């Protein structure tokens, strides 16, 4: 599919390794600004399937938005005339009109929406989180970052190993612990096209007394040995 703006399509395969084939010539998601970062979420409470995405309003210097809409369980189509809900917008100065990379989980009775703020090629790029008791919101943003550049070292011109972490996914291991999978730049290489570019990182999430998450290394990318996720072999 080819459009003047970014759009999101759907392709299927009998194998996770492909080959994949588009099921339609038309985009599944598109608008006047462009659509990126689609994420499919299955609600463990209801069994309903949703798609979440970012609208690139920021390309016209407007605040970007994150939306959600219910889909058929197959994930091939929207559920009838299901409404589209605006669940997050870039309404804070530090976000610089940019919220994206949405990823949702359900923990206890709350829906947690992880998202990235600021532009991808600056050290201030970071992962934030908002939560709601309803999948359609309203979502409350947490003041602190889930993971961000280690500013204590960075501002002293000390090598902090990684900077500008963003675009996260959340997975759960066999010990029911949550882990953040995300990418980040090497120190002083933010925005550069040379190798290694952005690297994939993994850090454990811990939850404070108010049930807000952050990565275990005080909210910054870990650069020392860490305990690994517990994965049991399936027979």
N, C-alpha and C positions, 0 to 999 in steps of 0.2 A: 504494500500500500504506500502511496506517495501523496503527501499533502504539503501545503505551504507552511503549516505549523505542525509541531509534534502532535501525534495522535497515538492511540493505543489500540492494537488489534488482538486477535486471538488465534493461536495455532495449536494443533493437537498432534500427538504421536503415540505410538504403542510403546515407546521406550523413552526414558528420560534423556537418552543420548541422541534422540532423533532418528531419522529426519522428521522435521515438523512441517505441517502443511496448514496454511491459513484456511479457516472455515468460511471466511467471507471476504469479498473484495472491499467491503466498507469497514471503516474503523468501528470498534466497539465504543470508544470514547473519543470525542473531539469537541472543540469549541473555538471561539474566535481568537483566543489567546494561545492555545496549545495545551496538550495534556501529557503529563509524564508521571512516572513513579507509581503505576498501579499495584495494588496489593490486595489479595483475596483473603478474607477473614471468615472463618466459620464460628458462629456463636455457640459455645458449648451449652448455654442455657436453653436455647430454642432450637438449635440445629439449623438455623437459617444461615445462608451464605451471602456475604456482602463483598462489594468491591469498593476500594478506597483509592482516591487519586488526588494529584495536585493539578490545579489550573495555573498556567504560567502567566498570570496577570502582570507579574513583575517585568516582563519584556517590554511593557509600556509604562514602566515606572509606577505601577499600581501594586497594592498589597496582594500577594498570592494567596490562594485559598486551598483548603483541603475539603473534599466532599466524600460522601458515602451513599451507596444505593444498594438495595437488596437485589440478589440475582436468583435465577432458578438454581436448584441444588446441583444441576449438572455444571453450572458455571458458564454455560454457553450463551445465555440470554438474561436480560433483566426480568425480574418477577413482575409480569403484567404491567400495570401502571404504577409500580412502586415509586414513591417520591424520592427525589434527590435531596439530601440534607447537607447544608454547609456546616461543618463541625469545627473548623479552625481557620483563622485568618491571621495574616502577619500584621498585627496591630501594636507591636512594641518597637521602639526605636532600635534596640539592639538586633532585631531580626532583619533590618534593612530590606523590608518588603518581601522577605524570603522565608517561607515555610514549605518544606517538601519532604520527600522520602518517608511517607507515613508507614507505620507498622503498628498494628493493634494486637493486644493480648487481653485476656480476661483473667483477673486474679481476685479470688474471693467474690465479692459482689460488685466489683468495679471494673470498668473498661479503661485500659491505659493506652493512650495514643502516643507513641514515640515518633519524633519528627526532627528534621534538621533545620537549623536557622542560619542565616547569613550566606554569603556567596561561597561557592566551593573552593575558590582559589585564594582564600585569606585565612590567617591563623585563627580568626574569630569564628570560623565554621565550627559548629558544635551540635550535639544531640540534646534535645530537650524532651519533656514529657508533659502530657496533660491527662486528666482523668475525669470520668463521669459515671454516674450510676445508670445512665441510659446510653445505648449505643448511638443514638442520634443527638446526644448532647443535652444541655450545654457542657462543654469541657472546661475544666479549671486548669490553667497553666501553673506549673511549678516554677518558683523563682530560680532555683538552682539548675545547673546542667547535669544531665546523666553522665556525659563525658565531654571534656573540653581540653584545650591545650593547658599544659602545666605552666600557668602564668608565673608562679613563684620562681621557677628556673628561667623561663623564657625572658622575662623582663630584666633579669640579671645577666643576660647573654650567656647563660649556661645551657649546654646541650641537653634538651629535654627529650631527645630521641624521636618523638612524634609530635606533630602539630596539625591543627585543622581537622579533627575527627568528625565524621559525619555518616549519613545514610545508613542507619542501623537496622538490623533484624534482631529478633529475640527468639531464642530457642530454649527448650527445657530438657534437662538431662534426666537420667533414670533415678536420680536422688531428689527429683522435683525442684532442683535449683534452676534459676533462670540465668541465661548467659547472653551477653550482648555481642553480636557479630557486626563489625563496622569497618570502615576504611579510614586511613589517615595518611598524611604526607610525612616523609622524613624531615627531620629538623632542618630548617632553612631551605627547603625545596618546595614549599607550597606554590602550586600553580605551574611548576615547571613540567615540560613535556619529556624531559630526559628520564632515563631509567633510574630508580625503580618505579617512579610515579606513586600512585596511592597503593598502599598495601592493606591486606585484610588482617584484622586483629580480632581477638576474642578475649573478653573479660567477664568475670562473674558479676552479676548484679546483687547488691545487698539492699535491704529495705530498712528505712529508719523507723522511728517510733510512730510516725504519722503515716506509714505505709507509702512513702515516696522512694523511688529507686535511684541508685547511682552505682557506677562501677566500683569495684572493691578497692581500687588504688586511689582513694580519696577523690574520685570523680575525674581522674586523668588517665590516659592510656598507660597501662603497666609496661615497664621495661626491665623488670626483673622476673625471676622464675616464679610461677604461680601454680597452685593446685589445679589440676586439669578436671574437666567434666567427668562425671561417672557415667560410663556407657556400658551396659551389660550386653554380652553377646547373646544374640537370638539363636536358639536351636531350630 
